[in-house]
Amino acid sequence: MRLLHTMIRVGDLDRSIGFYTDVLGMKLLRRKDYPDGKFTLAFVGYGDEVDHTVIELTHNWETKSYDLGNGFGHLAVSVPDAYKACEDVKQKGGKVTREAGPMKHGGSVIAFVEDPDGYKIEFIQRN
């Protein structure tokens, strides 16, 4: 068994695909429209779905935004240098919500960025 993907709902699919591919460097793996259901699914990730866990972006055509609620926390991405990753995100127009630095009560270097729909992505520095 293994985790296949995490699904998040997005208000503007092209904007979200742009963020995950252009800002975070993922690849668009596949995209499919479902006209009868009025929704589109797009899968993005750092590697093929056969070997990697990916993100499913779900766009319901008639919904422009969502209430994120308070149950979902964040997605986590391993990066070699969290400080550089934050600078790269800012240079590409992305939003850093917590600059890179040591985690409180721990030694890991972490940072947080936010996607266009408000979902948090944690960068965890791994050497």
C-alpha positions as CSV (number, residue, x, y, z in Angstrom):
1,M,0.0,0.0,0.0
2,R,1.0,3.6,-0.5
3,L,-0.5,7.0,-0.5
4,L,-1.5,8.0,-4.1
5,H,-2.6,11.6,-3.9
6,T,-4.2,14.4,-2.0
7,M,-7.2,16.2,-3.5
8,I,-7.8,19.9,-3.1
9,R,-10.6,22.0,-4.6
10,V,-9.5,25.1,-6.5
11,G,-11.4,28.1,-7.8
12,D,-9.3,28.8,-10.9
13,L,-7.7,25.7,-12.3
14,D,-5.3,27.4,-14.7
15,R,-4.1,29.8,-12.0
16,S,-3.5,26.8,-9.7
17,I,-1.7,24.8,-12.3
18,G,0.5,27.8,-12.9
19,F,1.3,28.1,-9.2
20,Y,2.2,24.4,-8.7
21,T,4.2,24.2,-12.0
22,D,5.8,27.6,-12.4
23,V,6.3,28.6,-8.8
24,L,6.8,25.2,-7.1
25,G,8.4,23.4,-10.1
26,M,5.9,20.5,-10.3
27,K,4.8,18.9,-13.6
28,L,1.3,18.8,-14.9
29,L,0.9,15.0,-15.1
30,R,-2.6,14.8,-16.6
31,R,-5.8,16.8,-16.9
32,K,-9.3,15.7,-17.9
33,D,-12.6,17.5,-18.3
34,Y,-15.8,15.8,-17.1
35,P,-18.5,17.8,-19.0
36,D,-21.5,15.8,-17.6
37,G,-20.3,16.5,-14.0
38,K,-19.1,20.0,-14.8
39,F,-15.7,19.5,-13.3
40,T,-12.0,19.1,-14.3
41,L,-9.3,17.1,-12.6
42,A,-5.6,18.0,-13.0
43,F,-2.8,16.0,-11.3
44,V,0.5,17.7,-10.5
45,G,3.6,16.4,-8.8
46,Y,7.4,16.1,-8.8
47,G,7.3,12.7,-10.4
48,D,5.1,10.1,-12.2
49,E,2.1,8.9,-10.2
50,V,3.4,5.3,-10.5
51,D,6.2,6.2,-8.0
52,H,5.3,9.4,-6.3
53,T,2.4,10.9,-4.3
54,V,0.8,13.7,-6.2
55,I,-1.8,16.5,-5.8
56,E,-5.2,16.3,-7.5
57,L,-6.6,19.7,-8.3
58,T,-10.3,19.6,-8.6
59,H,-12.1,22.4,-10.3
60,N,-15.9,22.4,-10.2
61,W,-16.8,24.7,-13.1
62,E,-19.6,26.6,-11.3
63,T,-17.6,27.2,-8.0
64,K,-15.2,30.2,-7.9
65,S,-13.9,29.8,-4.3
66,Y,-14.1,27.6,-1.3
67,D,-14.1,28.0,2.5
68,L,-11.0,26.2,3.5
69,G,-12.3,25.5,7.0
70,N,-10.2,24.8,10.0
71,G,-9.6,21.0,9.7
72,F,-7.0,21.0,6.8
73,G,-3.5,21.9,7.8
74,H,-1.0,22.0,4.9
75,L,0.9,20.1,2.3
76,A,4.7,19.5,2.9
77,V,7.5,19.6,0.4
78,S,11.1,18.6,1.0
79,V,13.6,21.2,-0.2
80,P,17.4,21.3,-0.1
81,D,17.5,25.0,1.0
82,A,14.3,26.5,2.5
83,Y,15.8,30.1,2.4
84,K,16.5,29.8,-1.3
85,A,13.1,28.1,-1.9
86,C,11.3,31.1,-0.3
87,E,13.3,33.6,-2.5
88,D,12.5,31.6,-5.6
89,V,8.7,31.7,-4.7
90,K,8.8,35.4,-4.1
91,Q,10.7,36.1,-7.4
92,K,8.0,34.1,-9.2
93,G,5.2,36.1,-7.6
94,G,4.2,33.6,-4.9
95,K,3.3,34.4,-1.3
96,V,5.6,33.4,1.6
97,T,3.6,33.4,4.8
98,R,6.4,32.3,7.1
99,E,10.0,32.9,6.2
100,A,12.5,30.1,6.4
101,G,14.0,29.5,9.8
102,P,14.3,27.0,12.7
103,M,11.1,25.4,13.8
104,K,10.0,26.4,17.3
105,H,10.8,23.7,19.8
106,G,12.8,21.8,17.2
107,G,15.8,22.0,15.0
108,S,14.3,21.6,11.5
109,V,14.4,24.6,9.1
110,I,10.9,25.2,7.8
111,A,9.0,27.8,5.9
112,F,5.4,28.3,4.6
113,V,4.0,29.5,1.3
114,E,0.4,29.9,0.2
115,D,-1.1,28.9,-3.1
116,P,-3.7,31.1,-4.9
117,D,-6.6,29.5,-3.1
118,G,-5.1,29.9,0.4
119,Y,-3.7,26.4,0.9
120,K,-0.5,26.3,2.9
121,I,2.6,24.5,1.7
122,E,5.3,23.8,4.2
123,F,8.9,23.7,3.0
124,I,11.0,21.3,5.1
125,Q,14.8,21.7,4.6
126,R,16.4,18.3,4.0
127,N,20.1,18.1,3.3
